[in-house]
Amino acid sequence: MIEFQNVSKVYPNGTQGLKDINVTINKGEFVVIVGLSGAGKSTFLRSINRLHEISTGNIVIGDQSITEARGSELRKIRRDIGMIFQNFNLVKRSTVLRNVLSGRVGYHSTLRTLLGMFPRKDMELAFDALKRVNILEKAYTRSDQLSGGQQQRVSIARALAQEAKIILADEPVASLDPLTTKQVMDDLKKINQELGITTVVNLHFIDIARQYATRIIGLQAGEIVFDGPVEEATDERFSEIYGQPLETKTDEPSGALET
Ligand SMILES: Nc1ncnc2c1ncn2[C@@H]1O[C@H](COP(=O)(O)OP(=O)(O)OP(=O)(O)O)[C@@H](O)[C@H]1O
């Protein structure tokens, strides 16, 4: 469970990123956050694991406040939260396996991880994770030799090896073509369903949101302006809220569709 209690965020230049957000995301949900550019999607997502610090309010993960956590307590809460980025955030010159194993660093001493001494259990977790996202045969390939979609699957495998209970994905498919988008979103959905991992994804595209989410949250100027099941997230409703329909992946120039 992730609970926002009266959460606001004001950036140092005075921009209000989030305005008095109160929302609970339950265990096992697949929530997609939508909104126009600058609505606060990234700020919302990155507040959950404190990549961004909130200004006021409280965020509770499970039964612990991450807002108030310090030191080892904070590290433990963060260990349960995997993060997927638009640009994959892999160590490009390292192998796929090494990148996936880096999901285990929160469990060991720095020296041990520097020396690359990962116990057998970690190796098993890493191989299982690669199997789950269908790139086991790439384990010993350098990460920068993979396609964008494959790199994103490595980052999903890293979160799996981390044994994350929550996955936060910030525009995970923004730089991918439609076919690869489907593969990556299918992987996220599969691990959500098979492993019960709570998944929160920021997406630009409302059509993809509707295909995968169990619940859609719409933001505008840092406030929640929509929160409901996919059936209620219609074009008409969003046009009413935003004064325009939200973008769909098929709005992209046709060149982007040729894969
Ligand atoms: N570091 C920062 N300093 C000042 N303002 C910021 C900073 N980061 C974001 N903002 C502002 O906060 C608001 C919310 O930004 P955020 O990046 O969360 O939106 P978003 O919905 O993720 O946008 P996009 O879809 O374009 O990525 C915007 O007005 C943005 O300009």
The ligand as an SDF file (V2000), in Angstrom:
LIG
                    3D

 31 33  0  0  0  0  0  0  0  0999 V2000
   13.4340   20.8450  -10.5770 N   0  0  0  0  0  0  0  0  0  0  0  0
   12.3780   21.6110  -10.8200 C   0  0  0  0  0  0  0  0  0  0  0  0
   12.3980   22.9230  -10.5120 N   0  0  0  0  0  0  0  0  0  0  0  0
   11.3340   23.7210  -10.7310 C   0  0  0  0  0  0  0  0  0  0  0  0
   10.1760   23.2850  -11.2760 N   0  0  0  0  0  0  0  0  0  0  0  0
   10.0980   21.9920  -11.6180 C   0  0  0  0  0  0  0  0  0  0  0  0
   11.1960   21.0860  -11.4160 C   0  0  0  0  0  0  0  0  0  0  0  0
   10.8120   19.8610  -11.8470 N   0  0  0  0  0  0  0  0  0  0  0  0
    9.5470   20.0010  -12.3060 C   0  0  0  0  0  0  0  0  0  0  0  0
    9.1190   21.2690  -12.1700 N   0  0  0  0  0  0  0  0  0  0  0  0
    7.8060   21.8140  -12.5380 C   0  0  0  0  0  0  0  0  0  0  0  0
    6.8210   21.1330  -11.7720 O   0  0  0  0  0  0  0  0  0  0  0  0
    5.6700   20.8620  -12.5790 C   0  0  0  0  0  0  0  0  0  0  0  0
    5.4320   19.3570  -12.6450 C   0  0  0  0  0  0  0  0  0  0  0  0
    6.5170   18.7590  -13.3510 O   0  0  0  0  0  0  0  0  0  0  0  0
    6.6140   17.1940  -13.6390 P   0  0  0  0  0  0  0  0  0  0  0  0
    7.9220   16.9490  -14.2860 O   0  0  0  0  0  0  0  0  0  0  0  0
    6.2700   16.4520  -12.4180 O   0  0  0  0  0  0  0  0  0  0  0  0
    5.4220   17.0230  -14.6990 O   0  0  0  0  0  0  0  0  0  0  0  0
    5.1040   15.8090  -15.6860 P   0  0  0  0  0  0  0  0  0  0  0  0
    3.6300   15.6420  -15.6630 O   0  0  0  0  0  0  0  0  0  0  0  0
    5.9400   14.6380  -15.3220 O   0  0  0  0  0  0  0  0  0  0  0  0
    5.5600   16.4180  -17.0730 O   0  0  0  0  0  0  0  0  0  0  0  0
    6.1230   15.6780  -18.4030 P   0  0  0  0  0  0  0  0  0  0  0  0
    5.0110   14.8120  -18.8980 O   0  0  0  0  0  0  0  0  0  0  0  0
    6.3980   16.8160  -19.3130 O   0  0  0  0  0  0  0  0  0  0  0  0
    7.3410   14.9210  -17.9900 O   0  0  0  0  0  0  0  0  0  0  0  0
    5.9450   21.5030  -13.9320 C   0  0  0  0  0  0  0  0  0  0  0  0
    5.3860   22.7900  -13.9320 O   0  0  0  0  0  0  0  0  0  0  0  0
    7.4500   21.5900  -13.9960 C   0  0  0  0  0  0  0  0  0  0  0  0
    7.8730   22.6450  -14.8070 O   0  0  0  0  0  0  0  0  0  0  0  0
  1  2  1  0
  2  3  1  0
  2  7  2  0
  3  4  2  0
  4  5  1  0
  5  6  2  0
  6  7  1  0
  6 10  1  0
  7  8  1  0
  8  9  2  0
  9 10  1  0
 10 11  1  0
 11 12  1  0
 11 30  1  0
 12 13  1  0
 13 14  1  0
 13 28  1  0
 14 15  1  0
 15 16  1  0
 16 17  2  0
 16 18  1  0
 16 19  1  0
 19 20  1  0
 20 21  2  0
 20 22  1  0
 20 23  1  0
 23 24  1  0
 24 25  2  0
 24 26  1  0
 24 27  1  0
 28 29  1  0
 28 30  1  0
 30 31  1  0
M  END
$$$$
